[in-house]
Amino acid sequence: MRNQLVKSAEYNQVLIMMYLAKDGSISKRRINVLQIGEASFRAYCFLRKSKRTFIIDNVLALVPIVHRERRVI
């Protein structure tokens, strides 16, 4: 999980994240990773429209968003 966070921060890639909150609820968020610490990371959360701190151990899944190029011929 940590390696994927490092790569996404390095390439400025947007991710879809499934996250387990403190109260036990699961949320799906679109994030852009800004900083990575030992146990947590900072990311811009498009759902809340603000910078948030997330605990790495509470991340259930990470999926990169791939943008396809559209061509008009």
C-alpha positions as CSV (number, residue, x, y, z in Angstrom):
1,M,0.0,0.0,0.0
2,R,2.8,2.4,1.0
3,N,4.6,1.8,-2.3
4,Q,1.5,2.8,-4.3
5,L,1.1,6.0,-2.3
6,V,4.8,6.9,-2.9
7,K,4.4,6.3,-6.7
8,S,1.2,8.3,-6.9
9,A,2.8,11.2,-5.0
10,E,5.9,11.1,-7.3
11,Y,3.8,11.1,-10.5
12,N,1.0,13.4,-9.1
13,Q,-1.6,10.8,-9.9
14,V,-5.2,10.9,-8.7
15,L,-6.4,7.7,-6.8
16,I,-9.7,6.2,-5.8
17,M,-9.4,5.1,-2.2
18,M,-11.7,3.0,0.0
19,Y,-11.1,4.1,3.6
20,L,-12.2,2.8,7.0
21,A,-13.0,5.7,9.3
22,K,-12.6,5.8,13.1
23,D,-16.4,5.2,13.6
24,G,-16.2,2.0,11.4
25,S,-17.9,3.5,8.3
26,I,-16.3,2.9,4.9
27,S,-16.0,5.7,2.4
28,K,-14.9,6.0,-1.2
29,R,-12.8,9.0,-2.0
30,R,-10.9,10.5,-4.8
31,I,-7.5,11.8,-3.5
32,N,-4.3,13.3,-4.6
33,V,-1.4,12.4,-2.3
34,L,0.7,15.3,-1.1
35,Q,3.0,14.0,1.7
36,I,3.7,10.6,3.2
37,G,4.8,10.0,6.8
38,E,5.5,6.9,8.8
39,A,1.9,5.9,9.8
40,S,-0.2,8.5,7.9
41,F,-0.3,10.6,4.8
42,R,-1.7,14.0,3.7
43,A,-3.8,14.2,0.6
44,Y,-6.2,16.5,-1.1
45,C,-9.7,14.9,-0.8
46,F,-12.0,15.8,-3.7
47,L,-15.1,14.7,-1.7
48,R,-14.4,17.1,1.2
49,K,-12.6,19.7,-1.0
50,S,-9.8,20.1,1.5
51,K,-6.4,18.7,2.6
52,R,-6.9,15.7,4.9
53,T,-4.7,13.4,7.0
54,F,-5.3,9.6,6.5
55,I,-3.9,6.6,8.5
56,I,-2.2,4.2,6.1
57,D,-3.4,1.1,8.0
58,N,-7.1,2.3,7.5
59,V,-6.8,2.3,3.7
60,L,-8.6,-0.7,2.3
61,A,-7.9,-0.3,-1.4
62,L,-6.2,2.1,-3.8
63,V,-6.9,2.3,-7.5
64,P,-5.3,4.8,-9.9
65,I,-7.5,6.8,-12.2
66,V,-6.4,6.4,-15.8
67,H,-7.4,9.1,-18.2
68,R,-7.7,8.0,-21.8
69,E,-6.9,10.3,-24.6
70,R,-9.7,11.1,-27.0
71,R,-9.0,11.7,-30.6
72,V,-11.2,13.3,-33.2
73,I,-10.5,12.1,-36.7
